[in-house]
Amino acid sequence: MDIGHARRLLYPPTRPYETYRLSVGDGHELYVEECGQPDGLPVLAIHGGPGGGSSPALRRFFDPSRYRIILFDQRGCGRSTPHGSLTANTTQHLIDDIERIRSRAGIDKWLLFGGSWGATLALAYAQAHVDACLGLILRGIFLCTQSELDWFYKSGANILFPDAWSRFTDPLAPQERDDIIKAYYERLAEPDIIRRRPDAIAWARWESTLISLAGDPDGPMHDPVRADGLARLETHYFVHKGFLPHDGCLLDGVDHIRHLPATIVQGRYDVVTPPKTAWSLARAWPKAKLQMIGDAGHAAGEPGVVDALVRATDAYADVLA
């Protein structure tokens, strides 16, 4: 696919017409924004990570003349405060936060849009609040299972990227390398943000190196503030298995949402969240349509993924608006 053509399919940048801070208890305040049409089809765009934070690019997958676009930064992420906080920060807290946003916005039902951890959280929310959902558009499926975590942090992706893996694990003591997630989780518990910065950057750089099909193992260093939030929250969630009831529960829970329409967009060469998970989810979900993008990895901005996501949001607007 022509890269220029795919990028032109993104809608032009649009500014929020409302931003606010939502107190959700336990000292947390969420940053929330709305743009597009106040009376448009409501959609919640859920960012990845955990710990990634939302960005203006997320708005551009939606036609602003047809959608009411809602973005937020999850607890400890982006412009939400306190940044990087692990206190009262679990999947159930995030599900409850999403419900608070829906209630505050006065929305009866909305569409969910999320990639990677955003897809994880969208599925968890939909299974808990199915009556509030119109459908789901998901990218780079991640169900936070042990096998997925092992692939990326134990044995799998390291076989394809031994140079990046060496840079990621060499700073660890030999006894720490048996459990990479636990080792970094403990290191990132260091209260001094400057002292833990090298570990935060190392954690974030491993992921960012592999995110794109054209990833560069020797790419630029990660932004240190963003890296700190991402690394602390990812290790926090992953060491606790996503705070999910049991391994594989999101796949088991598809029966609760099997009547909802869904579009699943998956890069064929995604080494962060390998395609087997998306394929398994689609097989278990009769109304889900899987689009495997043959020339893409994990990143939302890859041309084929952009094309599929924008076409999906247009199609849902045609049917649901």
N, C-alpha and C positions, 0 to 999 in steps of 0.2 A: 504494500500500500504506500502511496505517495505521502510522505510525512507532512508536507505543506497542506495537502488536502485534508488529512485527518485533523490537523490542528485548527483548520478553519471551521471544522464542525463544532468546536467549542463555542458556546455563546459568548458574546462580548462581556467584558467585566461590568458588573453592576454593583452599586454601593448599597449598603444596608439602609433601609428606611427606619429601622428601630434597632437599638442595642440596649441591653440592660444586664444587670447583675442580679442573679437569683440566689438568695441564701437558702441552702439545703440542710443546714444543721451541721453540728460537729466542727464548726469553724470554717466550713467550706462555702465559698461563693463562686458560682458558675458564671462565665461569660456566655451570653446568648445573643444572637443577631438574627434579624429577619430581612429578607430582600425579595424582589420580584413584585408580585401582585398580592395585596392583602386579602383579596377574595379569590385567589387562584387555588389550584390543587395543592393541598399542603403536603410537604415532603420534609422529613428530617434526614439531613446528611450527617452521618456518624463517622468521625475520623478514626484513624487507625492508631496503632501503638501496641499495647496501652502506653499512653504518655505522649502521643504524637502532637495533638492539638489540631484545631481546624485551620483552614487557610482560604483565602479568597478564591483559589483555583477550584475548590469544591462547588462554589456557586455556579461555575461556568458549564456544568453538565446539564443545566436546566434552562429551558426557555423562560426568561424572566417575565414575559407577557402572559404566561399560562400557569406558572407555579408560584406558590407561596413557599419560599425556601427558608428553612430554619437550620442554622448551624449552632453548635455549642462546643465549648471546650470542657472535656470531662474533668472530674476532680483531679487536682494537681497538675493539670495540663494547660499549656498555652497561656491565655490571659485569665484563667481561673486562678483563684488563690485559696490557700497558700500553695505556691508552686512546688511540685515534687512531693507533696505531703502523702504519706502512706496511711495516715490515721483515718479510720472509718472509710476506707477506700477498697471496696470489693465489688464484684459484679452485681450483687443485689443492690448495693447502694446506687450504682449507675442506672440500673433498671428503674429504681424508685425516682431518681433524678429526672429521667426521661418522662416519666408520668407527671412529675411536677411541671415540666415544661409544657406538656400537652394541656394540662389543666389551666395553666396560666395563659396559654394562647387561645383557649376556648375552642379547641379542635376536637371534633368527635372521632374522626378516623383520619389516618394519614398514611402516606407511602414511606417506606424505610429504604434508605440508600446507604450502603456501607461497604468498605473494602478491608480485607485482612482482619485485624481486630475489630474494625467497624462492622464487618460481616458477622463476626462472633457475637458482638453485642446486639446487633439487629436481630439475630436468631434467638438469642436469650430473651430479649424483650418481647418479641412476637409470640414466643411460646408461653410467656407469662401473661401477656395482654393481647391475646389474639383478636378480641372484639374491637380493639383500637386500630387495627391494621387493614389497609387496603391491598397491600402487596409488598413485595420486596425486590430490590435490585441489588445484587451482591457481586463483589469482585474479589478474586484471590482468596478462595475459601479457606478459613482457618477455624477449626473446631476446638482448639486448645487441648488436644488429646496427647497422651504420653508419647505415642508414636511420632506425632508431628514435632513435639519438642525434642525428642531424641534425634530426629532427622537433622534438625538445624543446629543443635547444640551438643551432639554426641557423635553420631556416625551417619553420614549421608552427604550433606552439603560440603563437608570438609574434604571429601574425596574429589570433588570437582574444583574446589578452591583451596588447595593446600597452602598456597602462599599467604592468602588472607587469613586462613585458620591459624597458621603459625604465628602471625602477628597478633592474633586475638588471644592465643593461649600461652605463648612464650612467657608473658609476664607472671603467670601463675606458678606457684610452687608445684612440684610433682604430685603431692598428695591432694592438691585442689583440682587436678585435671580429671578426676573420676566423676565429678559433678560440677560442670562449668556454671550452670545456673546458680547453684547454691554458693559457689565460690564468689561469683560476682555480686550476688545478693548480700553476702556478708561484707565484702569489701565496700560496697556502696552504702552500707549502714554507717560508715564514717561520717560524723556530724559536720566536719569541716568541708565545705564545698570545693575549696581549692585543693585540698589533699586528696579528695576522691575524684578529681577531674580526670586524671589519666585513665582511670578505670571506666569512667562514664564514656569518655571518648572512644576507648577501645571497644566497648560494648556496642555503641551506636555505629561505629565504623564497620564492624563485621556485617551488620544488617544492610547498611547503605551500599556497601560494595556489591552485594548480591542482588539488590532490588531490581535492577534493570538488566535486560538481555545484553546490553552493551556495557555492563558494569566494569569499572576500572579498579582492580585491587590496589593500585597506587594513587587512588583519587584523593581529593582534598580532604582536610580534616573536617570533622563535624562541628557545627556551632556548639560551643561548650555549654551554654545555658540550656538549649534544647536537648542536647545530649544527656545532660544531667537528669532532666525530667523523664526522658524516654528510658534511660537505663535503670533508674530507680523504680519506676512503675512497671516496666516489663519484668524485671527480676522479681519484684514483689508479687505480681500476678502469676508468673510462671512457676515460681517455687511453691505457690499454693494451688497449682493446677487450675488456674483461672477462677478459683473460688466457685467451681461448679460442683453439683451434687455427686457426680461420679464420672469416670472416664467414658467418653462417648455419649454423654447425656443429650447433647444437642442433636446428634443424629437420631438417637432413640426418640426424641421429642418431636420429630417431624410430623407424627400423626396429629398433633395438636393444630398444625397449620397447613395440612395437606390440601385444604380447599382453597388456600390463597394462591394467587398467581405469583410467579417469581421468575426473574431472569438472572442467570448465573453467568458471569463473564470470567473466563479463566485463561491465563497465559499458558500455552503448551509447555514452555520452557521456564516456568516459574519454579525456582529452586528455594524460595522462601516458604511458600505454601504449595507443595507439589500437587499436580492435577488430580491425583487419585482421590483426594478428599472431595473436590468439587464433583467428580464423577459419581462417587458414592452418595453424596447428598442429592444429586439430580435423580439418581436411580430410585431413591427412597421417596421422592416427592413428585407425584404424578403431574402436578400443574407447573413444575419448574422446567424452564427451557435453558439448557446449557449451551453456551457458545464458547467453544475452544478456539482461542486466537493463536494461529500457527506460528506467528513471528513475534511473540511477546513473552516477557518474563512477568515479574510481579508488579511493576510500577503502574500506577493509574494513568500516567501521562504517556505511555507508549502508544504509537499511532493506532494500531488495531484495537486496543482496549478503549481508547478515546472514542473511536468510531462506534464501537458496540454499545458503550454506555450512553452516548448521546442519542443514538437511535432508540435505545430502550426507554429513555426518559420521554422522548417524543411519542413513542407508541403508547406509553401509559397515559400521557396527557390526552391522547386521542380517545382512549377508551374510558378513562375515569373522570375527566374534567366535565 
